[in-house]
Amino acid sequence: MTDLTGAVWRKSTRSGDNGGACVEVADNLPDIVAVRDSKDTDGPTLTYASQAWMALVAAIKSDGLTS
């Protein structure tokens, strides 16, 4: 299990007031990025290697994802 004690969580600035249907990201940890449901902050988290997270974000920004 990954130690997330020092995680600093944040939501996207694009998160509206939509009843909390958002995710939070902690990208201040060494070598990983953690993601959790903003409505269930004590619930499960997903962790990604920093490189994989950066590749996903880059693909989203460039509209490089296909269905």
Buried (B, 14 or more C-beta within 10 A) or exposed (E): EEEBEEBEBEEEEEBEEEEEEBBBBBBEBEEBBBBBBBEEEEEEBEBBEEEEBEEBEEEEEEEEEEE
